[in-house]
Amino acid sequence: MADEQSACRLEALVTVDERGQMVLPKDLRERLGISPGDKLAISSCGCGGEVCCLVLMRADRLDGMVRGVLAPVMREVL
């Protein structure tokens, strides 16, 4: 059984409107501490040359996440 703190799960279903906008449900925004004006980064994952999923994360945490992922790769390259 996966550790609940590190498991991925479906949090909400949203609809893209005619302007290309989505609304994150209020309870989800509150739980995640997302406020008006916060920046979110969207990362995509692909399979077979097509995008199969999008990952949404707070932009202020992106730097640390990227550094954590790239550091081991850079150590191998250098």
PyMOL Python script that loads the backbone (N, CA, C, O; Angstrom):
from pymol import cmd

cmd.read_pdbstr("""\
ATOM      1  N   MET A   1       0.843  -1.180   0.000  1.00  0.00           N
ATOM      2  CA  MET A   1       0.000   0.000   0.000  1.00  0.00           C
ATOM      3  C   MET A   1       0.889   1.245   0.000  1.00  0.00           C
ATOM      4  O   MET A   1       1.864   1.316   0.749  1.00  0.00           O
ATOM      5  N   ALA A   2       0.555   2.212  -0.830  1.00  0.00           N
ATOM      6  CA  ALA A   2       1.359   3.429  -0.952  1.00  0.00           C
ATOM      7  C   ALA A   2       1.222   4.298   0.292  1.00  0.00           C
ATOM      8  O   ALA A   2       0.164   4.355   0.918  1.00  0.00           O
ATOM      9  N   ASP A   3       2.312   4.971   0.633  1.00  0.00           N
ATOM     10  CA  ASP A   3       2.293   5.934   1.734  1.00  0.00           C
ATOM     11  C   ASP A   3       1.357   7.075   1.349  1.00  0.00           C
ATOM     12  O   ASP A   3       1.544   7.703   0.306  1.00  0.00           O
ATOM     13  N   GLU A   4       0.355   7.348   2.178  1.00  0.00           N
ATOM     14  CA  GLU A   4      -0.657   8.353   1.851  1.00  0.00           C
ATOM     15  C   GLU A   4      -0.053   9.733   1.638  1.00  0.00           C
ATOM     16  O   GLU A   4      -0.580  10.510   0.841  1.00  0.00           O
ATOM     17  N   GLN A   5       1.032  10.060   2.322  1.00  0.00           N
ATOM     18  CA  GLN A   5       1.632  11.383   2.187  1.00  0.00           C
ATOM     19  C   GLN A   5       2.369  11.554   0.868  1.00  0.00           C
ATOM     20  O   GLN A   5       2.580  12.687   0.435  1.00  0.00           O
ATOM     21  N   SER A   6       2.766  10.471   0.217  1.00  0.00           N
ATOM     22  CA  SER A   6       3.497  10.597  -1.040  1.00  0.00           C
ATOM     23  C   SER A   6       2.708  10.073  -2.232  1.00  0.00           C
ATOM     24  O   SER A   6       3.234  10.037  -3.344  1.00  0.00           O
ATOM     25  N   ALA A   7       1.473   9.669  -2.027  1.00  0.00           N
ATOM     26  CA  ALA A   7       0.661   9.107  -3.100  1.00  0.00           C
ATOM     27  C   ALA A   7      -0.019  10.206  -3.910  1.00  0.00           C
ATOM     28  O   ALA A   7      -0.397  11.250  -3.378  1.00  0.00           O
ATOM     29  N   CYS A   8      -0.163   9.951  -5.196  1.00  0.00           N
ATOM     30  CA  CYS A   8      -0.931  10.856  -6.056  1.00  0.00           C
ATOM     31  C   CYS A   8      -2.389  10.435  -5.990  1.00  0.00           C
ATOM     32  O   CYS A   8      -2.704   9.250  -5.876  1.00  0.00           O
ATOM     33  N   ARG A   9      -3.275  11.426  -6.063  1.00  0.00           N
ATOM     34  CA  ARG A   9      -4.699  11.111  -6.070  1.00  0.00           C
ATOM     35  C   ARG A   9      -5.453  12.201  -6.814  1.00  0.00           C
ATOM     36  O   ARG A   9      -4.962  13.319  -6.966  1.00  0.00           O
ATOM     37  N   LEU A  10      -6.628  11.869  -7.267  1.00  0.00           N
ATOM     38  CA  LEU A  10      -7.484  12.830  -7.951  1.00  0.00           C
ATOM     39  C   LEU A  10      -8.067  13.771  -6.917  1.00  0.00           C
ATOM     40  O   LEU A  10      -8.746  13.327  -5.991  1.00  0.00           O
ATOM     41  N   GLU A  11      -7.817  15.054  -7.058  1.00  0.00           N
ATOM     42  CA  GLU A  11      -8.293  16.058  -6.107  1.00  0.00           C
ATOM     43  C   GLU A  11      -9.585  16.713  -6.565  1.00  0.00           C
ATOM     44  O   GLU A  11     -10.442  17.035  -5.741  1.00  0.00           O
ATOM     45  N   ALA A  12      -9.736  16.914  -7.868  1.00  0.00           N
ATOM     46  CA  ALA A  12     -10.923  17.604  -8.378  1.00  0.00           C
ATOM     47  C   ALA A  12     -10.997  17.429  -9.888  1.00  0.00           C
ATOM     48  O   ALA A  12      -9.994  17.151 -10.545  1.00  0.00           O
ATOM     49  N   LEU A  13     -12.180  17.595 -10.416  1.00  0.00           N
ATOM     50  CA  LEU A  13     -12.389  17.681 -11.859  1.00  0.00           C
ATOM     51  C   LEU A  13     -12.778  19.119 -12.162  1.00  0.00           C
ATOM     52  O   LEU A  13     -13.657  19.683 -11.510  1.00  0.00           O
ATOM     53  N   VAL A  14     -12.126  19.703 -13.143  1.00  0.00           N
ATOM     54  CA  VAL A  14     -12.431  21.083 -13.514  1.00  0.00           C
ATOM     55  C   VAL A  14     -12.763  21.122 -15.000  1.00  0.00           C
ATOM     56  O   VAL A  14     -12.403  20.218 -15.754  1.00  0.00           O
ATOM     57  N   THR A  15     -13.447  22.170 -15.403  1.00  0.00           N
ATOM     58  CA  THR A  15     -13.829  22.357 -16.797  1.00  0.00           C
ATOM     59  C   THR A  15     -13.123  23.593 -17.339  1.00  0.00           C
ATOM     60  O   THR A  15     -13.041  24.619 -16.663  1.00  0.00           O
ATOM     61  N   VAL A  16     -12.621  23.488 -18.552  1.00  0.00           N
ATOM     62  CA  VAL A  16     -12.014  24.632 -19.221  1.00  0.00           C
ATOM     63  C   VAL A  16     -13.134  25.392 -19.925  1.00  0.00           C
ATOM     64  O   VAL A  16     -13.890  24.813 -20.705  1.00  0.00           O
ATOM     65  N   ASP A  17     -13.237  26.699 -19.644  1.00  0.00           N
ATOM     66  CA  ASP A  17     -14.311  27.483 -20.266  1.00  0.00           C
ATOM     67  C   ASP A  17     -13.883  27.977 -21.648  1.00  0.00           C
ATOM     68  O   ASP A  17     -12.774  27.696 -22.101  1.00  0.00           O
ATOM     69  N   GLU A  18     -14.768  28.708 -22.307  1.00  0.00           N
ATOM     70  CA  GLU A  18     -14.508  29.176 -23.675  1.00  0.00           C
ATOM     71  C   GLU A  18     -13.312  30.121 -23.762  1.00  0.00           C
ATOM     72  O   GLU A  18     -12.754  30.304 -24.844  1.00  0.00           O
ATOM     73  N   ARG A  19     -12.916  30.712 -22.661  1.00  0.00           N
ATOM     74  CA  ARG A  19     -11.733  31.584 -22.637  1.00  0.00           C
ATOM     75  C   ARG A  19     -10.465  30.819 -22.258  1.00  0.00           C
ATOM     76  O   ARG A  19      -9.396  31.420 -22.150  1.00  0.00           O
ATOM     77  N   GLY A  20     -10.567  29.514 -22.055  1.00  0.00           N
ATOM     78  CA  GLY A  20      -9.411  28.701 -21.693  1.00  0.00           C
ATOM     79  C   GLY A  20      -9.084  28.731 -20.216  1.00  0.00           C
ATOM     80  O   GLY A  20      -7.992  28.327 -19.816  1.00  0.00           O
ATOM     81  N   GLN A  21     -10.012  29.202 -19.399  1.00  0.00           N
ATOM     82  CA  GLN A  21      -9.766  29.324 -17.966  1.00  0.00           C
ATOM     83  C   GLN A  21     -10.414  28.177 -17.198  1.00  0.00           C
ATOM     84  O   GLN A  21     -11.417  27.603 -17.622  1.00  0.00           O
ATOM     85  N   MET A  22      -9.804  27.863 -16.051  1.00  0.00           N
ATOM     86  CA  MET A  22     -10.334  26.846 -15.144  1.00  0.00           C
ATOM     87  C   MET A  22     -10.471  27.472 -13.764  1.00  0.00           C
ATOM     88  O   MET A  22      -9.757  28.416 -13.428  1.00  0.00           O
ATOM     89  N   VAL A  23     -11.377  26.949 -12.979  1.00  0.00           N
ATOM     90  CA  VAL A  23     -11.537  27.400 -11.596  1.00  0.00           C
ATOM     91  C   VAL A  23     -11.141  26.252 -10.682  1.00  0.00           C
ATOM     92  O   VAL A  23     -11.681  25.150 -10.784  1.00  0.00           O
ATOM     93  N   LEU A  24     -10.191  26.517  -9.784  1.00  0.00           N
ATOM     94  CA  LEU A  24      -9.840  25.524  -8.771  1.00  0.00           C
ATOM     95  C   LEU A  24     -10.871  25.627  -7.653  1.00  0.00           C
ATOM     96  O   LEU A  24     -11.150  26.727  -7.176  1.00  0.00           O
ATOM     97  N   PRO A  25     -11.438  24.509  -7.228  1.00  0.00           N
ATOM     98  CA  PRO A  25     -12.446  24.555  -6.166  1.00  0.00           C
ATOM     99  C   PRO A  25     -11.917  25.242  -4.905  1.00  0.00           C
ATOM    100  O   PRO A  25     -10.748  25.102  -4.547  1.00  0.00           O
ATOM    101  N   LYS A  26     -12.802  25.986  -4.245  1.00  0.00           N
ATOM    102  CA  LYS A  26     -12.430  26.770  -3.065  1.00  0.00           C
ATOM    103  C   LYS A  26     -11.804  25.916  -1.973  1.00  0.00           C
ATOM    104  O   LYS A  26     -10.796  26.312  -1.389  1.00  0.00           O
ATOM    105  N   ASP A  27     -12.383  24.743  -1.683  1.00  0.00           N
ATOM    106  CA  ASP A  27     -11.830  23.904  -0.612  1.00  0.00           C
ATOM    107  C   ASP A  27     -10.414  23.452  -0.934  1.00  0.00           C
ATOM    108  O   ASP A  27      -9.582  23.336  -0.035  1.00  0.00           O
ATOM    109  N   LEU A  28     -10.134  23.196  -2.201  1.00  0.00           N
ATOM    110  CA  LEU A  28      -8.793  22.795  -2.610  1.00  0.00           C
ATOM    111  C   LEU A  28      -7.820  23.968  -2.481  1.00  0.00           C
ATOM    112  O   LEU A  28      -6.709  23.801  -1.977  1.00  0.00           O
ATOM    113  N   ARG A  29      -8.238  25.161  -2.937  1.00  0.00           N
ATOM    114  CA  ARG A  29      -7.386  26.354  -2.791  1.00  0.00           C
ATOM    115  C   ARG A  29      -7.075  26.620  -1.328  1.00  0.00           C
ATOM    116  O   ARG A  29      -5.934  26.921  -0.978  1.00  0.00           O
ATOM    117  N   GLU A  30      -8.080  26.512  -0.474  1.00  0.00           N
ATOM    118  CA  GLU A  30      -7.862  26.766   0.956  1.00  0.00           C
ATOM    119  C   GLU A  30      -6.919  25.734   1.559  1.00  0.00           C
ATOM    120  O   GLU A  30      -6.018  26.086   2.320  1.00  0.00           O
ATOM    121  N   ARG A  31      -7.118  24.472   1.229  1.00  0.00           N
ATOM    122  CA  ARG A  31      -6.277  23.407   1.778  1.00  0.00           C
ATOM    123  C   ARG A  31      -4.824  23.556   1.343  1.00  0.00           C
ATOM    124  O   ARG A  31      -3.906  23.241   2.100  1.00  0.00           O
ATOM    125  N   LEU A  32      -4.622  24.040   0.117  1.00  0.00           N
ATOM    126  CA  LEU A  32      -3.270  24.187  -0.416  1.00  0.00           C
ATOM    127  C   LEU A  32      -2.668  25.561  -0.156  1.00  0.00           C
ATOM    128  O   LEU A  32      -1.503  25.804  -0.473  1.00  0.00           O
ATOM    129  N   GLY A  33      -3.460  26.459   0.422  1.00  0.00           N
ATOM    130  CA  GLY A  33      -2.959  27.798   0.713  1.00  0.00           C
ATOM    131  C   GLY A  33      -2.735  28.630  -0.535  1.00  0.00           C
ATOM    132  O   GLY A  33      -1.826  29.460  -0.570  1.00  0.00           O
ATOM    133  N   ILE A  34      -3.554  28.422  -1.566  1.00  0.00           N
ATOM    134  CA  ILE A  34      -3.443  29.183  -2.809  1.00  0.00           C
ATOM    135  C   ILE A  34      -4.347  30.402  -2.707  1.00  0.00           C
ATOM    136  O   ILE A  34      -5.545  30.282  -2.451  1.00  0.00           O
ATOM    137  N   SER A  35      -3.757  31.578  -2.909  1.00  0.00           N
ATOM    138  CA  SER A  35      -4.477  32.848  -2.797  1.00  0.00           C
ATOM    139  C   SER A  35      -4.519  33.548  -4.150  1.00  0.00           C
ATOM    140  O   SER A  35      -3.716  33.243  -5.031  1.00  0.00           O
ATOM    141  N   PRO A  36      -5.460  34.494  -4.322  1.00  0.00           N
ATOM    142  CA  PRO A  36      -5.486  35.272  -5.563  1.00  0.00           C
ATOM    143  C   PRO A  36      -4.122  35.913  -5.816  1.00  0.00           C
ATOM    144  O   PRO A  36      -3.513  36.479  -4.908  1.00  0.00           O
ATOM    145  N   GLY A  37      -3.656  35.820  -7.044  1.00  0.00           N
ATOM    146  CA  GLY A  37      -2.360  36.386  -7.416  1.00  0.00           C
ATOM    147  C   GLY A  37      -1.201  35.406  -7.321  1.00  0.00           C
ATOM    148  O   GLY A  37      -0.134  35.672  -7.873  1.00  0.00           O
ATOM    149  N   ASP A  38      -1.381  34.266  -6.628  1.00  0.00           N
ATOM    150  CA  ASP A  38      -0.313  33.266  -6.561  1.00  0.00           C
ATOM    151  C   ASP A  38      -0.034  32.729  -7.958  1.00  0.00           C
ATOM    152  O   ASP A  38      -0.948  32.591  -8.771  1.00  0.00           O
ATOM    153  N   LYS A  39       1.220  32.429  -8.230  1.00  0.00           N
ATOM    154  CA  LYS A  39       1.600  31.868  -9.519  1.00  0.00           C
ATOM    155  C   LYS A  39       1.710  30.359  -9.391  1.00  0.00           C
ATOM    156  O   LYS A  39       2.251  29.841  -8.415  1.00  0.00           O
ATOM    157  N   LEU A  40       1.182  29.655 -10.406  1.00  0.00           N
ATOM    158  CA  LEU A  40       1.244  28.207 -10.465  1.00  0.00           C
ATOM    159  C   LEU A  40       1.982  27.804 -11.736  1.00  0.00           C
ATOM    160  O   LEU A  40       1.794  28.420 -12.785  1.00  0.00           O
ATOM    161  N   ALA A  41       2.811  26.784 -11.648  1.00  0.00           N
ATOM    162  CA  ALA A  41       3.545  26.270 -12.801  1.00  0.00           C
ATOM    163  C   ALA A  41       2.862  24.994 -13.279  1.00  0.00           C
ATOM    164  O   ALA A  41       2.405  24.184 -12.473  1.00  0.00           O
ATOM    165  N   ILE A  42       2.799  24.824 -14.588  1.00  0.00           N
ATOM    166  CA  ILE A  42       2.208  23.624 -15.171  1.00  0.00           C
ATOM    167  C   ILE A  42       3.312  22.863 -15.878  1.00  0.00           C
ATOM    168  O   ILE A  42       4.005  23.409 -16.737  1.00  0.00           O
ATOM    169  N   SER A  43       3.473  21.604 -15.514  1.00  0.00           N
ATOM    170  CA  SER A  43       4.452  20.726 -16.129  1.00  0.00           C
ATOM    171  C   SER A  43       3.685  19.621 -16.843  1.00  0.00           C
ATOM    172  O   SER A  43       2.631  19.193 -16.374  1.00  0.00           O
ATOM    173  N   SER A  44       4.204  19.161 -17.968  1.00  0.00           N
ATOM    174  CA  SER A  44       3.511  18.101 -18.699  1.00  0.00           C
ATOM    175  C   SER A  44       4.337  16.825 -18.704  1.00  0.00           C
ATOM    176  O   SER A  44       5.566  16.859 -18.643  1.00  0.00           O
ATOM    177  N   CYS A  45       3.644  15.710 -18.778  1.00  0.00           N
ATOM    178  CA  CYS A  45       4.272  14.399 -18.890  1.00  0.00           C
ATOM    179  C   CYS A  45       3.771  13.776 -20.189  1.00  0.00           C
ATOM    180  O   CYS A  45       2.593  13.892 -20.527  1.00  0.00           O
ATOM    181  N   GLY A  46       4.655  13.130 -20.901  1.00  0.00           N
ATOM    182  CA  GLY A  46       4.274  12.565 -22.181  1.00  0.00           C
ATOM    183  C   GLY A  46       4.423  11.063 -22.236  1.00  0.00           C
ATOM    184  O   GLY A  46       5.139  10.446 -21.447  1.00  0.00           O
ATOM    185  N   CYS A  47       3.721  10.501 -23.198  1.00  0.00           N
ATOM    186  CA  CYS A  47       3.779   9.063 -23.446  1.00  0.00           C
ATOM    187  C   CYS A  47       3.527   8.864 -24.937  1.00  0.00           C
ATOM    188  O   CYS A  47       2.492   9.287 -25.451  1.00  0.00           O
ATOM    189  N   GLY A  48       4.448   8.236 -25.622  1.00  0.00           N
ATOM    190  CA  GLY A  48       4.268   7.999 -27.048  1.00  0.00           C
ATOM    191  C   GLY A  48       4.218   9.271 -27.872  1.00  0.00           C
ATOM    192  O   GLY A  48       3.543   9.311 -28.901  1.00  0.00           O
ATOM    193  N   GLY A  49       4.918  10.309 -27.441  1.00  0.00           N
ATOM    194  CA  GLY A  49       4.950  11.554 -28.183  1.00  0.00           C
ATOM    195  C   GLY A  49       3.770  12.477 -27.946  1.00  0.00           C
ATOM    196  O   GLY A  49       3.695  13.549 -28.546  1.00  0.00           O
ATOM    197  N   GLU A  50       2.851  12.082 -27.085  1.00  0.00           N
ATOM    198  CA  GLU A  50       1.693  12.920 -26.769  1.00  0.00           C
ATOM    199  C   GLU A  50       1.681  13.254 -25.287  1.00  0.00           C
ATOM    200  O   GLU A  50       2.125  12.462 -24.456  1.00  0.00           O
ATOM    201  N   VAL A  51       1.171  14.430 -24.966  1.00  0.00           N
ATOM    202  CA  VAL A  51       1.025  14.814 -23.561  1.00  0.00           C
ATOM    203  C   VAL A  51      -0.115  13.992 -22.972  1.00  0.00           C
ATOM    204  O   VAL A  51      -1.224  13.980 -23.507  1.00  0.00           O
ATOM    205  N   CYS A  52       0.169  13.300 -21.860  1.00  0.00           N
ATOM    206  CA  CYS A  52      -0.873  12.467 -21.247  1.00  0.00           C
ATOM    207  C   CYS A  52      -1.350  13.020 -19.908  1.00  0.00           C
ATOM    208  O   CYS A  52      -2.432  12.659 -19.444  1.00  0.00           O
ATOM    209  N   CYS A  53      -0.553  13.897 -19.277  1.00  0.00           N
ATOM    210  CA  CYS A  53      -1.025  14.488 -18.028  1.00  0.00           C
ATOM    211  C   CYS A  53      -0.305  15.807 -17.761  1.00  0.00           C
ATOM    212  O   CYS A  53       0.790  16.061 -18.263  1.00  0.00           O
ATOM    213  N   LEU A  54      -0.957  16.626 -16.960  1.00  0.00           N
ATOM    214  CA  LEU A  54      -0.403  17.909 -16.536  1.00  0.00           C
ATOM    215  C   LEU A  54      -0.264  17.895 -15.025  1.00  0.00           C
ATOM    216  O   LEU A  54      -1.116  17.356 -14.318  1.00  0.00           O
ATOM    217  N   VAL A  55       0.813  18.488 -14.536  1.00  0.00           N
ATOM    218  CA  VAL A  55       1.045  18.594 -13.100  1.00  0.00           C
ATOM    219  C   VAL A  55       1.064  20.078 -12.756  1.00  0.00           C
ATOM    220  O   VAL A  55       1.781  20.859 -13.382  1.00  0.00           O
ATOM    221  N   LEU A  56       0.282  20.458 -11.771  1.00  0.00           N
ATOM    222  CA  LEU A  56       0.170  21.846 -11.338  1.00  0.00           C
ATOM    223  C   LEU A  56       0.886  21.982  -9.999  1.00  0.00           C
ATOM    224  O   LEU A  56       0.613  21.222  -9.070  1.00  0.00           O
ATOM    225  N   MET A  57       1.810  22.954  -9.893  1.00  0.00           N
ATOM    226  CA  MET A  57       2.524  23.153  -8.632  1.00  0.00           C
ATOM    227  C   MET A  57       2.728  24.638  -8.382  1.00  0.00           C
ATOM    228  O   MET A  57       2.727  25.448  -9.309  1.00  0.00           O
ATOM    229  N   ARG A  58       2.900  24.975  -7.126  1.00  0.00           N
ATOM    230  CA  ARG A  58       3.143  26.377  -6.769  1.00  0.00           C
ATOM    231  C   ARG A  58       4.491  26.800  -7.341  1.00  0.00           C
ATOM    232  O   ARG A  58       5.487  26.097  -7.171  1.00  0.00           O
ATOM    233  N   ALA A  59       4.526  27.938  -8.014  1.00  0.00           N
ATOM    234  CA  ALA A  59       5.758  28.419  -8.641  1.00  0.00           C
ATOM    235  C   ALA A  59       6.836  28.715  -7.607  1.00  0.00           C
ATOM    236  O   ALA A  59       8.023  28.561  -7.897  1.00  0.00           O
ATOM    237  N   ASP A  60       6.446  29.139  -6.402  1.00  0.00           N
ATOM    238  CA  ASP A  60       7.454  29.454  -5.384  1.00  0.00           C
ATOM    239  C   ASP A  60       8.156  28.212  -4.855  1.00  0.00           C
ATOM    240  O   ASP A  60       9.176  28.327  -4.176  1.00  0.00           O
ATOM    241  N   ARG A  61       7.637  27.041  -5.148  1.00  0.00           N
ATOM    242  CA  ARG A  61       8.286  25.789  -4.738  1.00  0.00           C
ATOM    243  C   ARG A  61       8.983  25.101  -5.900  1.00  0.00           C
ATOM    244  O   ARG A  61       9.667  24.095  -5.711  1.00  0.00           O
ATOM    245  N   LEU A  62       8.815  25.633  -7.086  1.00  0.00           N
ATOM    246  CA  LEU A  62       9.369  25.020  -8.285  1.00  0.00           C
ATOM    247  C   LEU A  62      10.888  24.985  -8.256  1.00  0.00           C
ATOM    248  O   LEU A  62      11.485  23.972  -8.619  1.00  0.00           O
ATOM    249  N   ASP A  63      11.522  26.063  -7.835  1.00  0.00           N
ATOM    250  CA  ASP A  63      12.978  26.141  -7.815  1.00  0.00           C
ATOM    251  C   ASP A  63      13.583  24.992  -7.018  1.00  0.00           C
ATOM    252  O   ASP A  63      14.511  24.332  -7.484  1.00  0.00           O
ATOM    253  N   GLY A  64      13.064  24.753  -5.824  1.00  0.00           N
ATOM    254  CA  GLY A  64      13.582  23.674  -4.986  1.00  0.00           C
ATOM    255  C   GLY A  64      13.333  22.306  -5.582  1.00  0.00           C
ATOM    256  O   GLY A  64      14.188  21.425  -5.488  1.00  0.00           O
ATOM    257  N   MET A  65      12.175  22.114  -6.194  1.00  0.00           N
ATOM    258  CA  MET A  65      11.851  20.828  -6.812  1.00  0.00           C
ATOM    259  C   MET A  65      12.762  20.548  -7.997  1.00  0.00           C
ATOM    260  O   MET A  65      13.283  19.441  -8.140  1.00  0.00           O
ATOM    261  N   VAL A  66      12.953  21.554  -8.846  1.00  0.00           N
ATOM    262  CA  VAL A  66      13.812  21.386 -10.014  1.00  0.00           C
ATOM    263  C   VAL A  66      15.239  21.112  -9.573  1.00  0.00           C
ATOM    264  O   VAL A  66      15.904  20.228 -10.113  1.00  0.00           O
ATOM    265  N   ARG A  67      15.705  21.866  -8.596  1.00  0.00           N
ATOM    266  CA  ARG A  67      17.060  21.663  -8.094  1.00  0.00           C
ATOM    267  C   ARG A  67      17.214  20.246  -7.552  1.00  0.00           C
ATOM    268  O   ARG A  67      18.234  19.602  -7.796  1.00  0.00           O
ATOM    269  N   GLY A  68      16.218  19.753  -6.824  1.00  0.00           N
ATOM    270  CA  GLY A  68      16.275  18.410  -6.262  1.00  0.00           C
ATOM    271  C   GLY A  68      16.319  17.324  -7.326  1.00  0.00           C
ATOM    272  O   GLY A  68      16.978  16.300  -7.148  1.00  0.00           O
ATOM    273  N   VAL A  69      15.617  17.546  -8.430  1.00  0.00           N
ATOM    274  CA  VAL A  69      15.595  16.567  -9.519  1.00  0.00           C
ATOM    275  C   VAL A  69      16.871  16.649 -10.345  1.00  0.00           C
ATOM    276  O   VAL A  69      17.438  15.621 -10.712  1.00  0.00           O
ATOM    277  N   LEU A  70      17.326  17.860 -10.640  1.00  0.00           N
ATOM    278  CA  LEU A  70      18.482  18.029 -11.519  1.00  0.00           C
ATOM    279  C   LEU A  70      19.824  17.808 -10.836  1.00  0.00           C
ATOM    280  O   LEU A  70      20.793  17.453 -11.507  1.00  0.00           O
ATOM    281  N   ALA A  71      19.911  18.002  -9.542  1.00  0.00           N
ATOM    282  CA  ALA A  71      21.196  17.867  -8.845  1.00  0.00           C
ATOM    283  C   ALA A  71      21.839  16.501  -9.075  1.00  0.00           C
ATOM    284  O   ALA A  71      23.020  16.456  -9.420  1.00  0.00           O
ATOM    285  N   PRO A  72      21.124  15.381  -8.903  1.00  0.00           N
ATOM    286  CA  PRO A  72      21.760  14.085  -9.146  1.00  0.00           C
ATOM    287  C   PRO A  72      22.199  13.909 -10.601  1.00  0.00           C
ATOM    288  O   PRO A  72      23.239  13.304 -10.865  1.00  0.00           O
ATOM    289  N   VAL A  73      21.421  14.430 -11.537  1.00  0.00           N
ATOM    290  CA  VAL A  73      21.776  14.328 -12.951  1.00  0.00           C
ATOM    291  C   VAL A  73      23.044  15.128 -13.228  1.00  0.00           C
ATOM    292  O   VAL A  73      23.946  14.647 -13.915  1.00  0.00           O
ATOM    293  N   MET A  74      23.116  16.346 -12.696  1.00  0.00           N
ATOM    294  CA  MET A  74      24.292  17.184 -12.912  1.00  0.00           C
ATOM    295  C   MET A  74      25.539  16.555 -12.300  1.00  0.00           C
ATOM    296  O   MET A  74      26.626  16.664 -12.867  1.00  0.00           O
ATOM    297  N   ARG A  75      25.397  15.899 -11.152  1.00  0.00           N
ATOM    298  CA  ARG A  75      26.551  15.235 -10.531  1.00  0.00           C
ATOM    299  C   ARG A  75      27.085  14.141 -11.444  1.00  0.00           C
ATOM    300  O   ARG A  75      28.298  13.962 -11.554  1.00  0.00           O
ATOM    301  N   GLU A  76      26.185  13.403 -12.104  1.00  0.00           N
ATOM    302  CA  GLU A  76      26.613  12.337 -13.010  1.00  0.00           C
ATOM    303  C   GLU A  76      27.297  12.905 -14.245  1.00  0.00           C
ATOM    304  O   GLU A  76      28.280  12.339 -14.723  1.00  0.00           O
ATOM    305  N   VAL A  77      26.792  14.010 -14.764  1.00  0.00           N
ATOM    306  CA  VAL A  77      27.342  14.623 -15.972  1.00  0.00           C
ATOM    307  C   VAL A  77      28.702  15.236 -15.697  1.00  0.00           C
ATOM    308  O   VAL A  77      29.628  15.088 -16.495  1.00  0.00           O
ATOM    309  N   LEU A  78      28.825  15.924 -14.570  1.00  0.00           N
ATOM    310  CA  LEU A  78      30.082  16.596 -14.240  1.00  0.00           C
ATOM    311  C   LEU A  78      31.030  15.585 -13.647  1.00  0.00           C
ATOM    312  O   LEU A  78      32.158  15.930 -13.292  1.00  0.00           O
TER     313      LEU A  78
END
""", "prot")
cmd.dss("prot")
cmd.show_as("cartoon", "prot")
cmd.util.cbc("prot")
cmd.orient("prot")
